[in-house]
Amino acid sequence: MKWAPVLLSSLFLSPSCGQPGQPDHRPDAARPVVQFTDIAPSAGITFRHTNGKSGRYYFLETVASGGGFIDYDGDGDLDVYLLNGAAIPGFVPDQPLSSILYRNDGDGSFTDVTVQAGVDNAGGYGMGLAVADYDNDGDDDLFVTNYGANILYRNQGDGTFRDVTARANLTVPRNPTFSTSAAFLDYDRDGHLDLYVCAYVEFDFEANRRCSRDGIQSYCGPDIYEGAADLLYRNNGDGSFTDVSAEAGIANPDGKGLGVVGGDYDGDGWTDIFVANDLTPDFLYRNNGDGTFTDMALLAGVAYGEDGVARAGMGVDMGDYDRNGSPDIYVTNFSLEPNSLHRNNGNSTFTETTFGAGVGNPTLLFLGFGTAFKDFDHDGWLDIFAANGHVIDNISLFDPTITYAQTNQLFRNEGDGVFTDVSPEAGPSFQVERVHRGAAFGDVDNDGDIDVLVTTVNDVPLLLRNDGINGRGAGGAAGVTGTGEGGGSDGSDGAGGSDGGSDGAGQPGPASLLVATEGVRSNRNGIGARVTVITDAVRQSREIRSAYSYLAANDLRAHFGLGAHAGADSIIVDWPSGGRDIATGVEGGQLVTIREGAGIVSRTPFLRR
């Protein structure tokens, strides 16, 4: 994070750009904008975050906390887990604070099951989480990052979890460790999910620094503290992990990691790792295929901004926004810095297209955290969401153009390399100013579109239901009826006919597909698999992952908007093991599960709302 005295002189504009904070492109009035509704209050999500603020300005108060999705009970509905703070010097809560697990009841409501499930993260100052089936037993487990010690909760398969941190050898090397985002990924392709954990800075309460501007006390920046080396744990396949950070080449103490995403940026079949660092160059670790990584960020053109200065990276995602077959990178940054959009050139290098793509000026007065590439309107092009909120609670005293509480942003992909800020037209929830942090993405109501969970500081979360471009009921369904098994490694879907899809009000709407993967030789979740959906001449690709954004865990199912098409000519899954499955003639409006070596094994039509 950069701070006011530096930033006030750092504002820069492209010669062709307008004023900071203003959209480069106005929304096309003739084209409807996808609508979102915050359903958290009506759904029974009453959690309120606490960061322990007491006026002592402890540095860790600025970046917490995250949250995300996990289908902990395996019923097909995404449940919600939210991280909370803890008692810290100068702050003693009236009652012990707890992180919260809400069970999705499948009817639009959620129930607090934290105590029954045993995942309260008692005494932990919660930061983020990672979700995956690390032991390949068929249910998703939960890894919680804290300031202090991290926790691995193993899913027992009966609605409860067990703390297996010590048995799994995931005890932090030093306590406290300031862990932030984490990612399960299979970097060595042995079928067992490994774990990458970002570490932020070396901080402890006794050494908390006092910082002020113009005689007014405020939060210090990360430049005051030494960086901390990230951690990489190799899964041994027996329920335990081994710290291989040093031998793998990722134990770089110069980083100040906040966001992480795994993906194959160079197309060689091995999962690479991008880390968004705060005020230090970002990392792009190329997987060498032999258990080691090489930081290629500088040579690839993603270590710094296009002005040659390291930005204050927070959240990150990979996605092929221009559909050239190679994943691009989006990073959220500090205020008076643009968020960074790096276009993958297809030759292991990137070109920053931030201002030319229209996401430069509109982000300058915001401080971004959670983010993702998602096709929210099902037109076949990946849009961008950014959760915003400042870290300096009195920032307006130093810069009246910037606020502490901020609105979130939605950028629509116009399909020509340019994005339009459509936030003002996306519904009342995009006019709400809060101090937002994490953002998690998934289809919480199984209607075929992407909803968004957004966490906040000292406030309640938002659960933004995607109501589609025509109001309630996104255009996901495409007339599919019935369920059952079928298809194969190269077989036809055999699903029913389609009328192109409709929304819940009976208005025409674009169709979509959700694809779940089930590994056999590969890891059970299929994390790292590349899913390609082909419709006529259009190819869309996604990688299966849960970890991206900021302090978040996301839906493991790959989502595809089909635009004008009612279905997909084919779905291709390239597995981490090297195998491939192909299904042909797949109708939209449904979730299909593809098992490694067997093809489509189940189909579930989207729910009509």
C-alpha positions, 0 to 999 in steps of 0.5 A: 500500500502506498500512502498519501504523502507519496501518492499525492504526487504520483497521479499519472494519466495517459495522454488520451485519458480523461479525468481520474475516476471518470469512465473512459467509455459510457455504457450503451443505453440500448444494451441492458446491464446485468442487475445485482441484489444484495440478499444477505439480510433476507438470507439470514446472514447477520455476521458483522466483522470486527477488526479490533480497532482501538485507536492504536493503529495496529497495522494488521487492522487494515487488510482483514478479513476475507471469506468464501464458498465451500460446499461442506456438506456435499449437497450441491449448494455453496455454503458461506464461510466468513473470517473474523478478527480477535482480541488484540492489545487494546481491544477486548470484545464483549464476547469471544469473536468467531468466524462463521460457517453458514449452511446454504439451505437451498431455498434462499436462506442460510443457517449458522452451523459454526458450532456444530461443524467445529470451525470457529477459528477460536482465538484466531485473527482471521485473514483468508481461506483456501478450499479443496479436497486435499486428501481426495476423499470426496469432500472439501476441506478448509484451510484458514489463514490467520495472523498467528497460526494457521488451521487446516480443518479436515472435513469428516464427511458428516457435517463436522471438521477436525483440526489436523494442522499439527498432524499435517505438518502445517504449523507455521515456522514462526508464530506469529506469521502474517499469512494472507491468501492461500491456494491449493494447487497440484504443482507437481501433478502427482494427483495430490493438492499442494498448498501455497500460502502468502505471507505479508510482513514481519509484524508484531504488536510490541514493535508496532510503529507510530506514523502520522501525517501533518501531525495526525496519527494514521496507519503506517504503510507496508514499507515500514516493515520487512517483507516475509517469505511465502510458503509452499507445502508439498502434499505427501499423499498420506495426510501430511505436507512438507515445507518445500519453500526453499528448495522450490525457489519461492522463499523470497523475503522481499515479497509482501504477498496479499493475493495469489492465483495459480494458472498455466500462463505459458501453456506448457501444462504445468501450474504457474503461480502469480503473487500480488505483492504490496509495494514490491514487484509482483511475482510470476513463478514459472513452474519448471516441471521439476519441483522448482520455480523461476520468477519470470515477472520482470522478463514477462512484463508483469513485475511493475506497472508500465511506468516502471514502478512497483504497485501496491497489489492486493487481489488478482485473477487470471482469465482469457478476456480477449479469447486468444487462448492464453490467460491474462492477469488482472491485479487490484492496486492502491488508490491513485494507481490504476488496477493492472490489466496484463494481456497475455501475448501468447509467447510467455510475455504480457503487455499492460493494456490498462488504460487502452482497455478502459480500466485505468481512469475509473479505478484511480480514486479507488483502492481495490481488493477482491476481484475476478474475471467472470462472464456475468451477463453470459455474452461469452466475454469475461467481465471484471468485478472489483471490491473497493475500500481504503485502508486509511480510515482518515484518508479524506483528511489528507486527500479530499478526493478519496474516501475510506468507504467506497463503492464496488465496480463492475466492468463489462467486456465489450468484446473488442479489448475494451471494458465499460464501467457499468457499475452505476447501472448494475443495481442499488448495491453498487451505490453502497459505500462500505470498506470492502475487502474480500470477494468470492464468486460462485453460483449460490442459487444454482440458477446458472449465473455468478453471484458475489460474496463481498466482505467488509471491515467492521460491517456486514457482508454483501451477498450479491445475487445476479438477477441477469440482464432482464431482472430476477432470474438470469438467462441460464436455463435452456429448456433442459429437462431430466437428469441422469448419467450419459455421455463419455470421453467423446460422447454426445450429451443427449440432453433435451432441446432448447429455445435459447434460454429465458429468464425467470420472467419469461424474457429471452436471455443468454444460456450458460453452462457450469462444468464440474470436474472429478479427477481420478488420476488427477486430484479429485477436484480437478484443480488445474484442469483446463476446460474448453467450451466450443460453440461454432468458431468461438473457443472459451477456456477456463482453468479449474481453481478455487483460489484467486481474488483476495483472501477468498475461496471460490466456486470450483465449477467452471462457468461459461456464458454461451451468448447467442448459442443454446449449447456447446458443440463440444466441451474439452477437459485437459486434465493435469494427468495429461489425459483428455475427455471430450463431450459433444452436443451439450445443451446449455442451462445445466450443470454437467459433471465430467469424470476423468476417463468417463466423460459426462456422468451427471447433468442437473438443470439450473433452477428457475427462480 
